[in-house]
Amino acid sequence: MKFGKTFSTVLVMGAMLAMLAACEKEGPAERAGKQADKAVADVGKSIEKAGENIQDAAKGNKK
């Protein structure tokens, strides 16, 4: 009985370590998601800058 309990404990701990190791690695989908987030942020900044330029032009303040 003690062997079975010890074996089960070792097996569960091994599975937990494997899951922990898997969490640290960045997969291709996560990298693609980060790139998409960055692209959206860059587009947002460009749109904001364009809006500021339009407002400045409407007021007669050209940079």
One Martini backbone bead per residue (centre of mass of N, CA, C, O) as a GRO file, in nm:
protein
   63
    1MET     BB    1   0.057   0.063  -0.020
    2LYS     BB    2   0.300   0.259   0.001
    3PHE     BB    3   0.397   0.236  -0.291
    4GLY     BB    4   0.142   0.354  -0.427
    5LYS     BB    5   0.151   0.631  -0.288
    6THR     BB    6   0.434   0.713  -0.381
    7PHE     BB    7   0.386   0.683  -0.684
    8SER     BB    8   0.157   0.889  -0.702
    9THR     BB    9   0.316   1.132  -0.600
   10VAL     BB   10   0.534   1.127  -0.820
   11LEU     BB   11   0.341   1.153  -1.061
   12VAL     BB   12   0.212   1.425  -0.983
   13MET     BB   13   0.474   1.589  -0.967
   14GLY     BB   14   0.560   1.541  -1.261
   15ALA     BB   15   0.312   1.673  -1.390
   16MET     BB   16   0.353   1.954  -1.264
   17LEU     BB   17   0.632   2.008  -1.388
   18ALA     BB   18   0.542   1.984  -1.683
   19MET     BB   19   0.339   2.221  -1.672
   20LEU     BB   20   0.539   2.439  -1.588
   21ALA     BB   21   0.725   2.415  -1.833
   22ALA     BB   22   0.501   2.479  -2.046
   23CYS     BB   23   0.437   2.776  -1.946
   24GLU     BB   24   0.720   2.910  -2.028
   25LYS     BB   25   0.655   2.855  -2.311
   26GLU     BB   26   0.643   3.004  -2.630
   27GLY     BB   27   0.426   3.002  -2.870
   28PRO     BB   28   0.314   3.082  -3.182
   29ALA     BB   29   0.043   3.208  -3.089
   30GLU     BB   30   0.161   3.405  -2.881
   31ARG     BB   31   0.345   3.559  -3.073
   32ALA     BB   32   0.120   3.650  -3.267
   33GLY     BB   33  -0.042   3.804  -3.054
   34LYS     BB   34   0.178   4.011  -2.984
   35GLN     BB   35   0.203   4.126  -3.271
   36ALA     BB   36  -0.090   4.217  -3.294
   37ASP     BB   37  -0.091   4.410  -3.055
   38LYS     BB   38   0.131   4.595  -3.165
   39ALA     BB   39  -0.009   4.674  -3.428
   40VAL     BB   40  -0.258   4.804  -3.299
   41ALA     BB   41  -0.102   5.016  -3.136
   42ASP     BB   42   0.033   5.154  -3.380
   43VAL     BB   43  -0.228   5.235  -3.522
   44GLY     BB   44  -0.341   5.405  -3.292
   45LYS     BB   45  -0.112   5.614  -3.292
   46SER     BB   46  -0.149   5.706  -3.586
   47ILE     BB   47  -0.439   5.805  -3.557
   48GLU     BB   48  -0.387   6.009  -3.336
   49LYS     BB   49  -0.184   6.180  -3.496
   50ALA     BB   50  -0.375   6.249  -3.729
   51GLY     BB   51  -0.585   6.395  -3.556
   52GLU     BB   52  -0.396   6.617  -3.456
   53ASN     BB   53  -0.326   6.728  -3.738
   54ILE     BB   54  -0.614   6.805  -3.815
   55GLN     BB   55  -0.662   7.003  -3.584
   56ASP     BB   56  -0.428   7.190  -3.649
   57ALA     BB   57  -0.520   7.259  -3.938
   58ALA     BB   58  -0.800   7.378  -3.854
   59LYS     BB   59  -0.648   7.607  -3.671
   60GLY     BB   60  -0.359   7.679  -3.824
   61ASN     BB   61  -0.149   7.460  -3.699
   62LYS     BB   62   0.153   7.401  -3.824
   63LYS     BB   63   0.440   7.166  -3.816
   0.00000   0.00000   0.00000
